Amino acid sequence: MITLSVNGKQHQFDDDGDMPLLWALRDILKYTGTKYGCGKGLCGACTVHLDGQPIRSCVTPVSAVGQQNITTVEGLSAQGEHVVQQAWQRLNVPQCGYCQSGQIMSAVALLARNAQPSDQDIEQAMSGNICRCGTYQRIKAAIHHAADLATEIKGS
């Protein structure tokens, strides 16, 4: 029996522990915001947080998770109220949208460790996330906007 803590809720299911976390999230637990991209951990579409750190769920077996907390894009805010989600919406970042949950999760992790990242910081942190539509400039602008929103909220 595997127990996973996802978005603050405990889930149990039968598995030997070899299943990639991505499939447990999507197919068993129905957290479908996390996407399958390459299956090799290279594109970033499957990015989730494990105790706040971004990981590639397609190459992480459920047995490696242990008691750590998993956060998916659904766990950021049910109503899309997280500053990164707000910035993505205000700046109309997605084109096809397929990679965006992974992009958002990587951006959230970046802003958690660097509240006011430079362009270079953003490019470095986001370099492992591929956008087939090439919305990189909008992603960068949205991260800056989210940083500004977070600063405004803290100042309120």
N, C-alpha and C positions, 0 to 999 in steps of 0.2 A: 504494500500500500504506500503510495506517494502522497505527501501532504505539501501543498504549496500555498504560500500567503501571497495573494495577488490583489493589488489595489485595496489592501486592508481586510480582505476576506480570506478565510481558510477554505481550501478546496482539497478533497481527497479523491483519488482514483487509483485503479489498479494499473501498475506498470512495473517493469523490471528496472527502470531508471535509465535505460539507454536512449529513450525517446528524446529527440531534440525539444527543448523548451518551447520553441515556436509551435510545434504541432500540438503540444499539450495545451498551450494558450488558445490557439485557433480552433482546433478540431474537438478537443474534449471540453474545455472551459468556455468556448465561444467568445473569446476576446479577439475579435476579427480585425481590430484596428491595426494590429501588428501584421506586417505583410511578408510574404515569401518573395525574395528577389533572386538571389544567386545560389543560395544553399551552401555557400562556402565562407560566409562571414566577410565578404569583400565589399558589398554594395551599401549596407547600412539600412535597408528597408525593414529589417527585422529588429531594429534596436529597441531595447527596453532597458529599464533601470533595475539593477540588483543592488539593494541597499544604497540607492542613489547614484551608482556608477553605471554608465552606459555599457551594455554588453550586446553581443550579437546572439540572439536567441536561436538562430538556425544551427549554430555549432556548439551550443551549450546543452549538455544532457541534463535532464531534470535531476539526476542524481547529484549533480554539482551544485545545485541550488541550496540544499540543506534548509536551514531555518531562516535564510535571508528573505527579505521582503522584495517582491517583484512589483514594479509599477509599469503599467502599459500606458499608451496614450489615453485610453479611456479613464485611467486613474488620475490624470492630471486635474480634470474638472469635468464633471458630467454635463455642465452647461457651456463648456468652452470658455470659462472665465479666467483661465491661467493667462498671465501676461503674454506668454509666447503664442498661445492660441489666439488671443486678441490681436496681436501684431500680425499674425499670419492672415487673419480675416481682413483686417483694416487695409493691409497692403496687397491683398489679393495674390498671395504668393503662389499657390498651386496652379499648374497648368493641367496636367492629367491627374495629379494628386497622388499617384501610386506610392512614391517615396516619402511623402510628406510626414507620415507618422514617425518614421525613423529620423527624418530631418528635425522634427519638433523635439523628439526625445534627446537627440544629441545637443540641440540648442539649449534645452532646459538644463542639461548637465553642465554645459559651458557656463551659463549664467549663474549657476549655483556656486561655481568655483571662481568666477571672474565677473563681477557685477557690471563692469564697464569695459568690455573687450574691444581691442583695436581691430581694424580690418585684418591685420596679420594674425591676431589671436583667433578670429573667426575662421579665417581660411585654414589655419592649422587644425583647429578643433573639428571642423566640418569636412576636412579633406577625405575622410573615409566614407562619406555619404555621397552616393552617385544620384544625380537627377538626370534622367534621360532627356527631359525637356529643356534642360539648361537654365533653370530659374535661379542660378547661383547669386546673381546680383539682387534679386528680390529677397532671397533668403538672408543675405547679408544685411540688407536694409531692415528686414523684419527683426533680426536679432538686435540691431541697434535700437530700433523702436521699442522692443520689449524691454531692453535695459533702461530706456528712458521712462517707460511706463512704471517699471518696478521702483525706480528712484522717486517718481511722483507719488506713488502709493506710500512709500516709506516716509516721505516728507509730509504727508497729510496728517 
